[in-house]
Amino acid sequence: MIHHLSAEELHTAPIFLQNARMLERRLDLRGCNNFRDLGGYPTRDGRRVGWRLLFRADGLSHLTPEDVAYLRDEIELGDIIDLRSTRELEIDGRGLLEQESIRFHHLPLFDGNAPVPDKAPAELSLGEMYLGMTEFAKLAIARIVETLASSERAAVYHCAAGKDRTGVISAILLGILGVEDEVIVADYAATRETLDAIVERLNESGGYRDMWKELPPETLHANPETMVALLDGLRERHGSMDAYALSAGVNESSLVALRERVLE
């Protein structure tokens, strides 16, 4: 069951970041602003997410040779899940990591085939967009969960900014692992620390600069309320994150395998 955040908890959620070893969580990479370890987060059953197993990130196309060497030799990265669309992949490519012996999985949450919503995109709240994503992209989300459950080394999933699509996947994964709502919200809000730098980099690409015009103004923020709306919406529709994952097509054995692999 997902715990509903009170107004006080919502207000103080980002403060949790100060107690979550955030300096250790964010990797110091020159070519990536938002590469973060999900390790150390506590679960409701008293366990914790293991360190250096599961990472979230923004675009990896601009990693330097030094960044790549660190991810290869120190992190021992084995799997990369790319949530970007085919068009985005064509624009920015995979960068230097493509030359390494790392498995790439292109699993876009939408790939130019998103459904037409009842409201215009600019009229939707970001939380509503996220909730719609969890329904429309169920097949891809199931494959993402199962891929991470079967990975034998460290794995990272990423989109362009590491906030929206990556934030949705993070919420689902952390929910499956039994992490509390306030921690999931705080993890989402942590992107605010580097969001200006991320947007500046994306604005250097004409494709992304045009994309902002079609999205709600909230897209340029990572407010806790947005993640609360997603978690509440999933609870109302499915009851629990496990129930959502099963409805998306994830095998129950994969949920067990993910927890066994990642939790300690």
WOQUI-V299364 format. One record per run of one state. SS is the DSSP state (helix for helix, strand for strand, loop for the rest). FROM is the first residue (numbers start at 0). LEN is the number of residues. If there is no record, write none. Layout:
BEGIN
SS,FROM,LEN
SS,FROM,LEN
END
This chain:
BEGIN
loop,0,6
helix,6,13
loop,19,2
helix,21,4
strand,25,1
loop,26,2
strand,28,1
loop,29,2
strand,31,1
loop,32,3
strand,35,2
loop,37,4
strand,41,2
loop,43,4
strand,47,2
loop,49,4
strand,53,4
loop,57,7
helix,64,9
loop,73,3
strand,76,6
loop,82,3
helix,85,7
loop,92,2
helix,94,5
loop,99,3
strand,102,4
loop,106,14
helix,120,3
loop,123,2
helix,125,11
loop,136,1
helix,137,13
loop,150,3
strand,153,5
loop,158,6
helix,164,13
loop,177,1
strand,178,1
loop,179,1
helix,180,13
loop,193,1
helix,194,9
loop,203,2
helix,205,7
loop,212,4
helix,216,4
loop,220,3
helix,223,15
loop,238,2
helix,240,8
loop,248,3
helix,251,11
strand,262,1
loop,263,1
END
